[in-house]
Amino acid sequence: MEQAQARNHVRPVPRPLLLKIGPDLTDSQFDDILEIVRGTQLSGLVATNTTISRDNLSTEPGYVDSLSAGGLSGRPLRARTTEVICTLHRKSDGGLPIIGVGGIHSAADTQEKLAAGAALIQHSTGSIYEEPALVSRINRSLMPA
């Protein structure tokens, strides 16, 4: 009986809560987000979500527009995601964990995100378009020589 009562009085374990942001935001919107993160004590940010931009595509724009108005992911996001990570890392004085997502198709892309200030990497679209060995190559690139 005492054990059951003790379990009922155990405090819940805090869970990390992160906010995933899009790459289409401005610097002043990043400032607003960082203020919200600090005020609400969120655990970190996920940078970035998909983009509505159609920049950096090699496919004819009219064809792309005919397919979907949804968010774009993958290689076209690589540079912008790295910029967003770098900006957020700088503006937070490196004190906020950032999970880097977007355009990661190689070990070099992973290294780029980490060098920009990402604490962790989320690999998604690259898993679809690259061979399964990509994750192993990324892991090996992160191992000390």
Backbone hydrogen bonds in HBPLUS format (Angstrom, degrees):
<---DONOR---> <-ACCEPTOR-->    atom                        ^
c    i                          cat <-CA-CA->   ^        H-A-AA   ^      H-
h    n   atom  resd res      DA  || num        DHA   H-A  angle D-A-AA Bond
n    s   type  num  typ     dist DA aas  dist angle  dist       angle   num
A0005-GLN N   A0001-MET O   3.08 MM   4  6.39 157.5  2.13 151.5 157.5     1
A0006-ALA N   A0002-GLU O   2.90 MM   4  6.10 153.7  1.97 145.7 153.4     2
A0007-ARG N   A0003-GLN O   2.96 MM   4  6.23 155.7  2.02 150.1 155.7     3
A0008-ASN N   A0004-ALA O   3.20 MM   4  6.44 148.4  2.31 141.2 149.1     4
A0009-HIS N   A0006-ALA O   3.13 MM   3  5.29 146.7  2.24 102.1 111.8     5
A0010-VAL N   A0007-ARG O   3.35 MM   3  5.35 169.9  2.37 105.7 108.0     6
A0043-SER N   A0017-LEU O   2.78 MM  26  5.30 149.8  1.87 150.6 156.4     7
A0019-LEU N   A0044-GLY O   3.15 MM  25  6.62 154.6  2.22 143.4 145.0     8
A0046-VAL N   A0019-LEU O   2.84 MM  27  5.92 158.0  1.89 136.4 136.6     9
A0021-ILE N   A0046-VAL O   2.93 MM  25  6.26 159.8  1.97 172.8 172.0    10
A0049-ASN N   A0021-ILE O   2.71 MM  28  5.70 133.4  1.92 131.8 142.3    11
A0029-GLN N   A0026-THR O   3.09 MM   3  5.12 121.8  2.44  95.9 110.6    12
A0030-PHE N   A0026-THR O   2.96 MM   4  6.36 145.5  2.08 146.9 157.3    13
A0031-ASP N   A0027-ASP O   3.00 MM   4  6.37 150.3  2.09 145.9 153.6    14
A0032-ASP N   A0028-SER O   3.07 MM   4  6.38 154.9  2.14 141.4 147.5    15
A0033-ILE N   A0029-GLN O   2.91 MM   4  6.17 158.5  1.95 147.5 153.4    16
A0034-LEU N   A0030-PHE O   2.89 MM   4  6.12 163.1  1.91 153.4 157.5    17
A0035-GLU N   A0031-ASP O   3.01 MM   4  6.26 150.0  2.10 145.7 153.9    18
A0036-ILE N   A0032-ASP O   2.98 MM   4  6.30 154.9  2.05 148.7 155.5    19
A0037-VAL N   A0033-ILE O   2.81 MM   4  6.10 160.6  1.85 155.5 161.2    20
A0038-ARG N   A0034-LEU O   2.98 MM   4  6.15 162.2  2.01 145.6 149.8    21
A0039-GLY N   A0035-GLU O   2.94 MM   4  6.10 159.7  1.99 145.9 152.1    22
A0040-THR N   A0036-ILE O   2.88 MM   4  5.97 146.9  1.99 151.7 159.3    23
A0041-GLN N   A0037-VAL O   2.92 MM   4  5.67 116.3  2.34 137.5 151.1    24
A0042-LEU N   A0037-VAL O   3.20 MM   5  5.16 146.3  2.32 137.4 144.4    25
A0045-LEU N   A0097-PRO O   3.00 MM  52  6.50 156.8  2.05 157.3 163.7    26
A0099-ILE N   A0045-LEU O   2.81 MM  54  6.26 161.3  1.84 154.6 160.9    27
A0047-ALA N   A0099-ILE O   2.83 MM  52  6.04 160.2  1.87 160.0 166.3    28
A0101-VAL N   A0047-ALA O   2.85 MM  54  5.69 160.5  1.89 124.6 124.5    29
A0051-THR N   A0072-LEU O   2.99 MM  21  5.11 161.8  2.02 140.2 143.2    30
A0072-LEU N   A0051-THR O   2.77 MM  21  5.11 163.7  1.80 144.8 149.5    31
A0063-TYR N   A0060-GLU O   3.01 MM   3  5.50 125.1  2.32 113.4 126.7    32
A0064-VAL N   A0060-GLU O   3.16 MM   4  6.50 160.3  2.20 154.9 161.0    33
A0065-ASP N   A0061-PRO O   2.90 MM   4  6.14 165.5  1.93 157.2 160.7    34
A0066-SER N   A0062-GLY O   3.10 MM   4  6.26 140.6  2.26 136.3 146.2    35
A0066-SER N   A0063-TYR O   3.12 MM   3  5.13 124.2  2.45  93.8 108.1    36
A0067-LEU N   A0064-VAL O   3.06 MM   3  5.33 145.6  2.19 105.7 115.7    37
A0077-LEU N   A0074-GLY O   2.90 MM   3  5.78 161.4  1.93 132.6 138.5    38
A0078-ARG N   A0075-ARG O   3.00 MM   3  5.36 158.8  2.05 118.3 124.5    39
A0081-THR N   A0077-LEU O   2.82 MM   4  5.77 169.2  1.83 171.6 174.3    40
A0082-THR N   A0078-ARG O   3.12 MM   4  6.31 160.1  2.16 149.3 154.7    41
A0083-GLU N   A0079-ALA O   2.99 MM   4  6.30 155.5  2.06 149.3 156.1    42
A0084-VAL N   A0080-ARG O   2.91 MM   4  6.19 159.6  1.95 153.1 158.4    43
A0085-ILE N   A0081-THR O   2.91 MM   4  6.17 165.3  1.93 155.4 158.9    44
A0086-CYS N   A0082-THR O   2.96 MM   4  6.12 167.0  1.98 150.9 154.5    45
A0087-THR N   A0083-GLU O   2.89 MM   4  6.08 161.9  1.92 151.9 156.9    46
A0088-LEU N   A0084-VAL O   2.91 MM   4  6.09 171.3  1.92 157.4 159.5    47
A0089-HIS N   A0085-ILE O   2.85 MM   4  5.95 159.5  1.90 151.9 158.3    48
A0090-ARG N   A0086-CYS O   2.93 MM   4  6.07 161.0  1.97 147.7 152.9    49
A0091-LYS N   A0087-THR O   2.86 MM   4  6.01 169.7  1.87 154.7 158.0    50
A0092-SER N   A0088-LEU O   2.96 MM   4  5.95 137.5  2.14 140.1 149.9    51
A0094-GLY N   A0089-HIS O   2.79 MM   5  4.85 151.0  1.88 156.9 157.1    52
A0093-ASP N   A0090-ARG O   3.09 MM   3  5.07 161.3  2.12 107.9 111.5    53
A0095-GLY N   A0092-SER O   2.93 MM   3  5.59 166.5  1.95 121.6 126.2    54
A0119-ALA N   A0098-ILE O   2.76 MM  21  5.50 154.4  1.83 149.0 157.9    55
A0120-LEU N   A0098-ILE O   3.43 MM  22  6.71 159.7  2.48 143.6 144.7    56
A0100-GLY N   A0120-LEU O   2.84 MM  20  6.20 163.3  1.86 155.1 150.0    57
A0122-GLN N   A0100-GLY O   2.91 MM  22  6.09 165.3  1.93 154.9 154.8    58
A0110-THR N   A0106-SER O   3.18 MM   4  6.52 152.1  2.27 141.8 149.0    59
A0111-GLN N   A0107-ALA O   2.93 MM   4  6.26 163.0  1.96 153.6 157.7    60
A0112-GLU N   A0108-ALA O   2.92 MM   4  6.11 152.2  2.00 145.6 153.3    61
A0113-LYS N   A0109-ASP O   3.15 MM   4  6.45 155.3  2.22 145.9 150.7    62
A0114-LEU N   A0110-THR O   3.04 MM   4  6.35 162.5  2.08 155.7 160.6    63
A0115-ALA N   A0111-GLN O   2.87 MM   4  6.01 159.2  1.91 151.0 156.8    64
A0116-ALA N   A0112-GLU O   3.04 MM   4  6.21 136.4  2.24 138.1 149.5    65
A0118-ALA N   A0113-LYS O   3.05 MM   5  5.65 163.4  2.08 148.2 144.3    66
A0117-GLY N   A0114-LEU O   3.09 MM   3  5.25 148.0  2.19 101.1 110.8    67
A0127-SER N   A0124-SER O   2.89 MM   3  5.42 141.3  2.04 114.6 125.6    68
A0128-ILE N   A0125-THR O   2.91 MM   3  5.35 141.6  2.06 110.6 121.5    69
A0129-TYR N   A0125-THR O   3.35 MM   4  6.76 153.5  2.42 151.1 157.9    70
A0130-GLU N   A0126-GLY O   2.92 MM   4  5.65 141.7  2.07 147.6 154.0    71
A0134-LEU N   A0131-GLU O   3.05 MM   3  5.91 168.7  2.06 129.5 131.7    72
A0137-ARG N   A0133-ALA O   2.98 MM   4  6.33 157.6  2.04 155.6 162.4    73
A0138-ILE N   A0134-LEU O   2.87 MM   4  6.15 157.9  1.92 155.4 161.7    74
A0139-ASN N   A0135-VAL O   2.91 MM   4  6.15 165.9  1.93 151.1 154.9    75
A0140-ARG N   A0136-SER O   2.90 MM   4  6.13 162.9  1.93 151.7 156.2    76
A0141-SER N   A0137-ARG O   2.95 MM   4  6.14 150.3  2.04 143.3 151.5    77
A0142-LEU N   A0138-ILE O   3.22 MM   4  6.51 130.1  2.48 142.1 154.7    78
A0142-LEU N   A0139-ASN O   3.08 MM   3  5.24 139.3  2.25 100.4 112.0    79
A0143-MET N   A0140-ARG O   3.18 MM   3  5.25 153.0  2.26 101.8 109.8    80
